[in-house]
């Protein structure tokens, strides 16, 4: 009987999400992530990373414009 793959931790999930933001992922890593990542954790990490990205862009633009 096959044992279930161990679930990835927070840092592994965050790393996979950040690599996905960059659009660069090896097939082997993608397949490993598909079996070990928790979908709920990926969604939460994606939302957090997306919010941080948007807020950093807004802060940068406000800094450049001088508002």
SEDREN-352696 format. One record per atom (N, C-alpha, C, O): residue number from 1; atom name; z negated, y, x negated. Coordinates in Angstrom, 2 decimals. Layout:
<NUM CA <Z Y X>>
...
% end
This chain:
<1 N <0.00 -1.16 -0.84>>
<1 CA <0.00 0.00 0.00>>
<1 C <0.00 1.24 -0.90>>
<1 O <-0.71 1.28 -1.90>>
<2 N <0.80 2.25 -0.54>>
<2 CA <0.87 3.48 -1.32>>
<2 C <-0.27 4.42 -0.92>>
<2 O <-0.51 4.67 0.26>>
<3 N <-0.95 4.92 -1.93>>
<3 CA <-2.00 5.90 -1.67>>
<3 C <-1.35 7.27 -1.45>>
<3 O <-0.34 7.58 -2.08>>
<4 N <-1.91 8.08 -0.57>>
<4 CA <-1.33 9.40 -0.36>>
<4 C <-1.45 10.24 -1.62>>
<4 O <-2.41 10.12 -2.39>>
<5 N <-0.45 11.09 -1.83>>
<5 CA <-0.46 11.95 -3.01>>
<5 C <-1.61 12.94 -2.91>>
<5 O <-1.89 13.46 -1.84>>
<6 N <-2.27 13.19 -4.03>>
<6 CA <-3.37 14.17 -3.98>>
<6 C <-2.84 15.56 -3.65>>
<6 O <-1.76 15.94 -4.09>>
<7 N <-3.60 16.29 -2.87>>
<7 CA <-3.20 17.63 -2.47>>
<7 C <-3.34 18.59 -3.65>>
<7 O <-4.29 18.51 -4.43>>
<8 N <-2.39 19.49 -3.75>>
<8 CA <-2.41 20.49 -4.81>>
<8 C <-3.49 21.52 -4.53>>
<8 O <-3.83 21.78 -3.38>>
<9 N <-4.01 22.10 -5.58>>
<9 CA <-5.04 23.12 -5.45>>
<9 C <-4.45 24.50 -5.17>>
<9 O <-3.24 24.65 -4.99>>
<10 N <-5.33 25.48 -5.12>>
<10 CA <-4.92 26.85 -4.81>>
<10 C <-3.94 27.39 -5.82>>
<10 O <-2.92 27.98 -5.45>>
<11 N <-4.22 27.22 -7.12>>
<11 CA <-3.35 27.78 -8.15>>
<11 C <-1.99 27.12 -8.17>>
<11 O <-0.98 27.79 -8.40>>
<12 N <-1.93 25.83 -7.93>>
<12 CA <-0.64 25.13 -7.86>>
<12 C <0.17 25.63 -6.67>>
<12 O <1.39 25.79 -6.77>>
<13 N <-0.50 25.86 -5.55>>
<13 CA <0.19 26.38 -4.37>>
<13 C <0.70 27.78 -4.63>>
<13 O <1.84 28.10 -4.30>>
<14 N <-0.13 28.63 -5.21>>
<14 CA <0.28 30.00 -5.51>>
<14 C <1.44 30.02 -6.50>>
<14 O <2.37 30.81 -6.34>>
<15 N <1.38 29.17 -7.51>>
<15 CA <2.47 29.10 -8.49>>
<15 C <3.78 28.69 -7.81>>
<15 O <4.83 29.27 -8.10>>
<16 N <3.74 27.71 -6.93>>
<16 CA <4.94 27.28 -6.22>>
<16 C <5.50 28.40 -5.35>>
<16 O <6.71 28.59 -5.27>>
<17 N <4.62 29.13 -4.68>>
<17 CA <5.07 30.24 -3.83>>
<17 C <5.70 31.34 -4.67>>
<17 O <6.75 31.88 -4.30>>
<18 N <5.09 31.69 -5.79>>
<18 CA <5.65 32.74 -6.63>>
<18 C <6.99 32.33 -7.24>>
<18 O <7.89 33.16 -7.35>>
<19 N <7.13 31.07 -7.64>>
<19 CA <8.42 30.60 -8.13>>
<19 C <9.46 30.65 -7.01>>
<19 O <10.63 30.93 -7.27>>
<20 N <9.04 30.37 -5.80>>
<20 CA <9.96 30.44 -4.68>>
<20 C <10.40 31.87 -4.41>>
<20 O <11.55 32.12 -4.04>>
<21 N <9.49 32.82 -4.60>>
<21 CA <9.87 34.23 -4.45>>
<21 C <10.95 34.59 -5.46>>
<21 O <11.88 35.33 -5.14>>
<22 N <10.84 34.06 -6.67>>
<22 CA <11.83 34.34 -7.71>>
<22 C <13.13 33.59 -7.45>>
<22 O <14.18 33.97 -7.97>>
<23 N <13.07 32.53 -6.68>>
<23 CA <14.28 31.76 -6.36>>
<23 C <14.68 30.78 -7.44>>
<23 O <15.81 30.29 -7.45>>
<24 N <13.76 30.48 -8.34>>
<24 CA <14.06 29.57 -9.44>>
<24 C <13.11 28.38 -9.34>>
<24 O <11.89 28.54 -9.45>>
<25 N <13.67 27.21 -9.14>>
<25 CA <12.84 26.01 -9.02>>
<25 C <13.66 24.80 -9.44>>
<25 O <14.80 24.64 -9.00>>
<26 N <13.10 23.96 -10.27>>
<26 CA <13.77 22.72 -10.66>>
<26 C <13.62 21.70 -9.54>>
<26 O <12.64 21.71 -8.80>>
<27 N <14.61 20.83 -9.42>>
<27 CA <14.58 19.83 -8.35>>
<27 C <13.35 18.93 -8.46>>
<27 O <12.72 18.60 -7.45>>
<28 N <13.02 18.54 -9.67>>
<28 CA <11.85 17.67 -9.87>>
<28 C <10.57 18.36 -9.39>>
<28 O <9.75 17.75 -8.71>>
<29 N <10.42 19.63 -9.75>>
<29 CA <9.23 20.38 -9.32>>
<29 C <9.21 20.56 -7.81>>
<29 O <8.16 20.46 -7.18>>
<30 N <10.37 20.82 -7.24>>
<30 CA <10.45 20.98 -5.78>>
<30 C <10.03 19.69 -5.07>>
<30 O <9.27 19.74 -4.10>>
<31 N <10.51 18.56 -5.55>>
<31 CA <10.16 17.29 -4.92>>
<31 C <8.67 16.98 -5.07>>
<31 O <8.04 16.46 -4.15>>
<32 N <8.11 17.30 -6.23>>
<32 CA <6.68 17.09 -6.44>>
<32 C <5.87 17.99 -5.51>>
<32 O <4.88 17.55 -4.92>>
<33 N <6.30 19.24 -5.38>>
<33 CA <5.60 20.16 -4.49>>
<33 C <5.70 19.73 -3.03>>
<33 O <4.75 19.88 -2.27>>
<34 N <6.85 19.20 -2.65>>
<34 CA <7.04 18.79 -1.26>>
<34 C <6.09 17.67 -0.86>>
<34 O <5.72 17.56 0.31>>
<35 N <5.68 16.87 -1.81>>
<35 CA <4.76 15.77 -1.49>>
<35 C <3.29 16.15 -1.65>>
<35 O <2.42 15.50 -1.07>>
<36 N <3.00 17.20 -2.44>>
<36 CA <1.60 17.49 -2.73>>
<36 C <1.06 18.77 -2.09>>
<36 O <-0.15 18.93 -1.98>>
<37 N <1.94 19.68 -1.67>>
<37 CA <1.46 20.94 -1.12>>
<37 C <1.13 20.82 0.36>>
<37 O <1.82 20.12 1.10>>
<38 N <0.09 21.50 0.76>>
<38 CA <-0.31 21.56 2.16>>
<38 C <0.49 22.69 2.83>>
<38 O <0.41 23.83 2.38>>
<39 N <1.24 22.40 3.88>>
<39 CA <2.08 23.43 4.52>>
<39 C <1.28 24.66 4.97>>
<39 O <1.77 25.78 4.87>>
<40 N <0.08 24.45 5.46>>
<40 CA <-0.73 25.60 5.90>>
<40 C <-1.10 26.48 4.71>>
<40 O <-1.08 27.71 4.82>>
<41 N <-1.43 25.87 3.59>>
<41 CA <-1.78 26.63 2.40>>
<41 C <-0.57 27.39 1.87>>
<41 O <-0.71 28.51 1.38>>
<42 N <0.61 26.80 1.97>>
<42 CA <1.83 27.47 1.52>>
<42 C <2.11 28.69 2.39>>
<42 O <2.48 29.75 1.88>>
<43 N <1.92 28.56 3.69>>
<43 CA <2.15 29.69 4.60>>
<43 C <1.17 30.82 4.31>>
<43 O <1.57 31.98 4.24>>
<44 N <-0.09 30.48 4.14>>
<44 CA <-1.10 31.51 3.85>>
<44 C <-0.81 32.18 2.51>>
<44 O <-0.87 33.40 2.41>>
<45 N <-0.50 31.39 1.49>>
<45 CA <-0.20 31.96 0.18>>
<45 C <1.06 32.82 0.24>>
<45 O <1.12 33.87 -0.42>>
<46 N <2.05 32.41 1.01>>
<46 CA <3.27 33.20 1.16>>
<46 C <3.01 34.52 1.85>>
<46 O <3.55 35.55 1.45>>
<47 N <2.19 34.50 2.89>>
<47 CA <1.85 35.75 3.60>>
<47 C <1.07 36.70 2.70>>
<47 O <1.32 37.91 2.68>>
<48 N <0.12 36.15 1.95>>
<48 CA <-0.66 36.99 1.04>>
<48 C <0.23 37.57 -0.06>>
<48 O <0.17 38.77 -0.35>>
<49 N <1.06 36.73 -0.67>>
<49 CA <1.94 37.20 -1.74>>
<49 C <2.95 38.22 -1.20>>
<49 O <3.26 39.20 -1.87>>
<50 N <3.47 37.98 0.00>>
<50 CA <4.40 38.94 0.61>>
<50 C <3.74 40.27 0.89>>
<50 O <4.34 41.32 0.65>>
<51 N <2.52 40.25 1.40>>
<51 CA <1.80 41.49 1.67>>
<51 C <1.52 42.26 0.38>>
<51 O <1.67 43.48 0.33>>
<52 N <1.12 41.55 -0.66>>
<52 CA <0.87 42.20 -1.95>>
<52 C <2.16 42.80 -2.49>>
<52 O <2.14 43.91 -3.03>>
<53 N <3.26 42.09 -2.36>>
<53 CA <4.55 42.59 -2.83>>
<53 C <4.95 43.86 -2.10>>
<53 O <5.32 44.85 -2.72>>
<54 N <4.86 43.85 -0.77>>
<54 CA <5.24 45.02 0.03>>
<54 C <4.33 46.20 -0.28>>
<54 O <4.81 47.32 -0.46>>
<55 N <3.03 45.97 -0.36>>
<55 CA <2.10 47.06 -0.65>>
<55 C <2.32 47.63 -2.05>>
<55 O <2.16 48.83 -2.26>>
<56 N <2.67 46.78 -3.01>>
<56 CA <2.93 47.29 -4.36>>
<56 C <4.22 48.11 -4.40>>
<56 O <4.28 49.10 -5.12>>
<57 N <5.23 47.71 -3.64>>
<57 CA <6.47 48.50 -3.57>>
<57 C <6.19 49.85 -2.92>>
<57 O <6.65 50.88 -3.41>>
<58 N <5.43 49.85 -1.83>>
<58 CA <5.08 51.11 -1.15>>
<58 C <4.29 52.02 -2.09>>
<58 O <4.56 53.22 -2.15>>
<59 N <3.32 51.46 -2.80>>
<59 CA <2.52 52.26 -3.74>>
<59 C <3.39 52.82 -4.86>>
<59 O <3.22 53.97 -5.26>>
<60 N <4.32 52.02 -5.36>>
<60 CA <5.21 52.48 -6.43>>
<60 C <6.10 53.62 -5.95>>
<60 O <6.27 54.61 -6.65>>
<61 N <6.66 53.47 -4.76>>
<61 CA <7.54 54.52 -4.21>>
<61 C <6.74 55.80 -3.97>>
<61 O <7.22 56.89 -4.27>>
<62 N <5.54 55.67 -3.43>>
<62 CA <4.70 56.86 -3.21>>
<62 C <4.37 57.54 -4.54>>
<62 O <4.32 58.76 -4.61>>
<63 N <4.15 56.74 -5.58>>
<63 CA <3.86 57.30 -6.89>>
<63 C <5.06 58.05 -7.44>>
<63 O <4.92 59.16 -7.96>>
<64 N <6.25 57.46 -7.32>>
<64 CA <7.47 58.07 -7.85>>
<64 C <7.81 59.34 -7.07>>
<64 O <8.18 60.35 -7.66>>
<65 N <7.69 59.28 -5.75>>
<65 CA <8.04 60.43 -4.92>>
<65 C <6.98 61.53 -5.05>>
<65 O <7.29 62.71 -4.89>>
<66 N <5.76 61.15 -5.35>>
<66 CA <4.70 62.13 -5.54>>
<66 C <3.97 62.51 -4.28>>
<66 O <3.47 63.63 -4.16>>
<67 N <3.90 61.60 -3.34>>
<67 CA <3.21 61.89 -2.07>>
<67 C <1.73 61.64 -2.23>>
<67 O <0.97 61.83 -1.28>>
% end
